[in-house]
Amino acid sequence: MSKMLWILVLVFILMPKAVSAQAPQEPHYRAFREHPPLVSADMRRPGFWISLHPNPDSLFMDAVQIDEFNRQIQRKGDIGQIEQSSPIIRSQNLKRNITDCFNMAKASGKFRQDGSPTDKSFWQRIRNLCDISAIKAINNCRFALAIRFTNQRLIPCAEIITEQALDLEFDCLQNSGFDIAEPIVIYHESEDGEWVFGAGRASSGWFWRDDLVFVDRIAWLQYIQASDFVVSICDKSDLYLDSSCRDYYGLIRLGNKLPLLSVHGDLCEVLLPNGNSAYIASHDVHHGFLPFNARNVYELAFSTLNAPYGWGDLNAEYDCSGFIKQLFQCFGIYLPRNGGAQYKACNSLYEFAEGDNPEIRETIIAQKALPAQTVLRMPGHIMLYLGSVDAKSYALHSLWGIRRPVRDAEDEVIAPAKSIVSDLSLGDGSKRKSLLLRLTGLGAIYYE
């Protein structure tokens, strides 16, 4: 090979390294691919974990204990006993609630949907729309039910507002999602009358008025306290207005509760909040709350596997705490909406020290965590503990992204953006550390 050819070869070999060395050191994002998979195919089946559980069909709590557990959560203050809501609200409390939501939105809402910044005029317009000056010293409450899946917003605005420009998956205004038939107490309405401010069991915020039906308090209580009801046991199910299942009405998610009117073979006829009836496949629902045991927890949790991630329930999907909330609702357990509050609602099994190394942490989890009954908590994330195999802990969780180290560069962000089963090594070696090293505590759902 000639000297000139050697030089050309060396240039082509060295050129990519020279270019990459000058590239800016910024995180880059990749789509998520499970090649090889995070776990084996068997580990992605509920039966695998049911077979490992020592007593999969034994009750964790009966109905009486669940009621006591719910009252225990209510005393901690992150869940309201909505059936006992006062018919009035004083101005001081209402103004504070609306202002808190507004300030939360303003603190992180830096950009509008088109990428332009939110300016002073935008926030002033929203403040005017909140119409706080119209709040009286004492205000009468109204009682409503969602007639379709609806978003609860921090301010009366449907536009996506983000902390980073065009980061549209994370809407700073999205507080939570409310399912068909979910009860809401309404305290106030916007200046234009298109939005109402109110609260469900776990959170306060603004609702699009047309997504709700208003009823008197007695009818409202009769509906939500119906003794004969079904609970959705699928990630999502369809409601139809006719028994031939051709006239689609809407979707319900895991843990959605609807009064039962009658059973027609493969269909259940249920009562909608507007007084109409609808039909749903019998195999998609359970008559009453499910028995709270490991088998049912596993089977329900795995029904959401690979469900898309939805920040704050956007698009009727689940984020990490939304998944936990909907899952345990199937048993009549009403957890708070936020992961930190959910952990506080549980019984603490262990609080990790910063110096606990991975081996110690795995040992503690295997010894103390209760499979199918324990949540694994870290700042910004919460997971359902499935069990430990070969000295590794496994969890099912709704995860948007995880960091992976890249040599001589910022972490690479891998975005599953769905519900997955994994061990806790995800993120190992990254600047934010692995899930295992970020764990702060173990909390179990049981009544003591």
Residue, then its C-alpha position, 0 to 999 in steps of 0.5 A: m500500500s502506498k504512503m498516500l493511501w496509508i495517510l487517507v486510511l488513517v484520516f478516515i479512521l481518526m476523523p470520527k474520534a476527532v469529531s466526537a471529541q469536539a461534540p458538546q457533552e449533553p445528554h442524548y435520548r434513545a428509544f427503549r428496546e428490550h434486546p436482551p429483555l430486562v427480565s425473562a419471559d416468565m418473569r413478565r407473567p403473574g403466574f411466575w410470582i404467584s408460584l413464588h409467594p408463600n400464601p398467594d390466596s390468603l387475605f392481606m386484609d378483609a373488608v373491615q380491616i380495609d375500612e380501618f386502613n382507609r380511615q388511618i390514611q384519612r387521619k394522615g391528611d392526604i385523602g379526604q372522606i369525600e362522602q362526608s364533605s361539608p356542604i359549604i367552604r369558607s373563603q380562606n380555605l378556598k382562596r388558599n387552595i386555588t392560589d396554591c394550585f396557581n403558584m405551583a403551575k407558575a413555578s414550573g410552567k415556563f413554556r407554552q405548547d408552541g415553545s414560546p415562553t409564558d409571559k406576564s400577560f399569560w399569567q395575568r389572564i389566568r389569574n383573572l380567569c380564576d375569578i378569586s375576587a368573586i369568592k364569598a365569605i361562605n360558599n355553597c358546594r355542589f356535587a358532581l360526577a365525571i361523565r367521561f375521563t377528564n383531566q384535573r388541571l392546576i389552572p383553568c387552561a387546557e393548553i400544554i405548559t412545560e418546564q422545558a421548551l417543547d417537552l410535551e410529554f410533561d405537562c406542568l398543568q396536569n394534576s391528575g385524571f378522573d374516571i367516569a363516575e368518580p365523585i367530585v365536590i365543586y367549590h367555585e367556577s371560572e370567570d367564563g363559566e367553562w371551568v370549575f374548581g373542586a376536589g376528589r378524594a386525593s387532589s384538588g384542581w380545575f375541571w372542564r365543566d362539560d365533562l361533569v354532571f351535577v346532581d343534588r347531594i342525596a342523589w350523589l351519595q346514593y350513586i357513589q354508595a351503591s351497594d351493588f357495583v362492579v370494579s374494572i379489572c383491566d388496564k382499560s375497558d369499553l362501555y357501550l350504550d347498547s347491548s349489541c356493543r356498537d354504540y361506544y360511550g367511553l373507556i374505564r380504567l383499572g379500579n373504576k367502580l360503577p353501580l350494577l343494574s343487571v347481568h346479561g350473560d357476557l355483559c353487565e349493565v351498569l348505571l352511568p352518572n347521567g342516569n343512562s345505562a351502559y354495557i361492559a364485558s363481564h370478564d372485564v369487571h369484578h362484582g364488588f371489590l376483589p379479595f385483597n390477596a397476592r394472586n389478585v394483586y399480581e394478576l391486576a398489576f400485570s394487566t397493565l404491563n406495557a401500558p404507555y406512560g402518562w404523566g399525571d394520567l395524561n391520555a388516560e394512561y398511568d404514571c408511577s403513582g397513578f398505577i399504584k393508586q388505580l391498582f389498590q383501588c380494585f380492593g377498595i383501598y384509596l391511596p393518595r395521588n402522589g408517590g410520597a404521600q402514598y409511601k407515607a400512607c403505608n406502614s414503614l418497613y425500613e428506611f434506608a441509610e445513604g451508606d447502605n451498599p447494594e448488597i445490604r440493600e438487597t438483603i434488607i429488601a428480601q428480608k423485610a419487604l412483603p411481596a405484592q404488598t410493598v411499595l419501593r419508594m425513592p424521590g420522584h418514583i414509586m414501584l410495586y415490589l414483586g419479590s426477590v430471586d437469586a438475591k435480586s429484587y424485582a418490581l413492576h412500575s410505570l417508568w418514563g426514563i432511566r439514565r445509562p452511563v456513556r464513556d466520556a459523555e453525559d448520561e444517555v437517557i433510555a425512555p421505556a415510557k411504559s409499565i415494565v418489570s425490572d430488577l433495581s439495577l436500572g441506572d447503575g453507573s449513571k450520575r443519578k445512580s441505580l434505582l436500588l441506591r436511590l431507594t429511601g424506604l419500604g412501605a407495606i399496605y396492611y392494617e395494624 
